[in-house]
Amino acid sequence: MMEAPKFVASCSFGKDSLATLLLAKEHGEPLDEAVYCEVMFDKDISGEVPEHRDFIYGRAIPVLESMGVKIVVLRSKKTYVELFTGRVTKGPKKGMIRSFPICGRCAVQRDCKIRPLQRYQKTLPPGTVQYIGIAQDEKERLLRLKGGRQVSLLEKYGYTEQAARELCEAAGLLSPVYAFTDRGGCWFCPNAKRKELRHLYDHHPDLWARMLELQAMPGKVSEKFNRSQRFSDIDAMFRKEDAAQAA
């Protein structure tokens, strides 16, 4: 006898994925589990911005579980540091340290997030439906959904990104990271905006120092943290700003 399909929500604990779970419970939509993949910086340190990780484990998961939502947490065996310090095995750069992920072709996203999710999806029964948190006003992203197998409850119930945020706020389930960013992402993401990096610099000097340690390693394929700057350049910029304000 064929196993019945499941209804699984993808969850980053951002406003859109949490609003999706709230709508599923409110409207009695079938929901077997919510799947979250946590990228790790190293074996002990999460890749989530610390405030967001505290929110996930200290607030969001307990509340959702009290509502009857099963949470599945995935992690890759690979970490950011392992990928960063790995050696190139062939070609003209053989033996060099792979270093910072490339914007638009992020090996960390591929190996630490996408692949664990893909492996998990292969364990699900045929016909499984995936709820994806894409808001009604994200037209281009909605067009990329695979009809029937991928569903946006935000679109179904007419929720824009702002409405999703308001729903989470009303439920006490809005991550504190929205105070300084409008996007999710690892604290070491090469696409991080200036405000996100400044928050890391100001509030998490231990993590900032770890990135400077990696920047200082010799023999890297690239010295660039993002498309235009080394991490040490960003550090120097912030230090210069602080010195100017103190003067």
KAMOZI-V859977 format. One record per backbone hydrogen bond with DSSP energy under -1.0 kcal/mol. NH is the residue of the N-H (numbers start at 1). CO is the residue of the C=O. If there is no record, write none. Layout:
# KAMOZI-V859977
((NH,CO) (NH,CO))
This chain:
# KAMOZI-V859977
((8,129) (9,33) (10,131) (11,35) (18,14) (19,15) (20,16) (21,17) (22,18) (23,19) (24,20) (25,21) (26,22) (27,23) (29,24) (32,7) (33,7) (34,70) (35,9) (36,72) (38,74) (41,45) (42,45) (47,39) (52,49) (53,49) (54,50) (55,51) (56,52) (57,53) (58,54) (59,55) (60,55) (61,56) (63,59) (64,60) (65,61) (66,62) (68,65) (69,64) (72,34) (74,36) (80,40) (81,41) (83,79) (84,80) (85,81) (88,96) (94,91) (95,88) (96,93) (97,219) (98,86) (99,84) (105,102) (110,106) (111,107) (112,108) (113,109) (114,109) (115,110) (117,113) (118,114) (119,115) (120,116) (121,117) (122,118) (123,120) (124,121) (128,125) (129,6) (130,149) (131,8) (132,151) (134,132) (136,159) (138,135) (142,138) (143,139) (145,142) (150,146) (151,130) (156,152) (157,153) (158,155) (159,154) (164,160) (165,161) (166,162) (167,163) (168,164) (169,165) (170,166) (171,167) (172,169) (173,168) (178,175) (179,176) (180,177) (181,177) (187,47) (189,186) (192,189) (197,193) (198,194) (199,195) (200,196) (201,197) (202,198) (203,199) (204,200) (208,204) (209,205) (210,206) (211,207) (212,208) (213,209) (214,210) (215,211) (216,212) (217,214) (221,97) (225,229) (226,229) (234,230) (235,231) (236,232) (237,233) (238,234) (239,235) (240,236) (241,237) (242,238) (243,239) (244,240) (245,241) (246,242) (247,243))
